[in-house]
Amino acid sequence: MKINFRLFCIMWGVFLLSACASNGMVQQPVSQAARAIATDTERHMVTVRQWGGTPAVEAQARKQVVTKITLHHQGESFARGKDPQQYLRNLQTWSRHTRQWLDIPYHYIIDLDGLIYEGRDIKYAGDTNTDYDPTGHALIEVVGNFEEVEPNHAQLDAVVKLMTMLSVKYQISPDSINGHKDFSKQTVCPGKNLYRYLENGYFRTKVEASLTQLQ
């Protein structure tokens, strides 16, 4: 009986480890540097209240457990000097009144200066115009059309910091960082010039380095 119980415990442990891996959860210990990045990133984020938005109605929301990080672009030009807070207020209004969505479809938005704004509450699944189910995805939008322009250094740095924060907070493996077009053939999002940093492993490598670097 003892042998069988011990065998059961071993098999259960193996099952849990494989389940965590398949769900994109981080297996290695997280460095103190990564925790510091996560804390600092969250502290400097512009909240919905600060940019003049209003919270979503929870009764209408689809709740989710976050297991993936998915990168998007705005898909439209965003001129230098354009007010990102007004853009977010307009996007929230359009999302609710025209699209009949719960809220802005993305959980986080990054502007031209690398500032990170809260969008939809990450407890709630996002929305999409394409044919994939975004439930379980932390959705990041970077303003601009990256089929036409290059992301700037501030935006790239912000993406790395935000992805690191999400990896720490929700125990997401860098292997679960992808772009919108990885889940739908109906789009080129996040645009070829931003997708390049997913394709060449830049974002995953940077996040992995933050998660594992020694003090």
Disulfide bonds with the S-S distance in Angstrom:
none
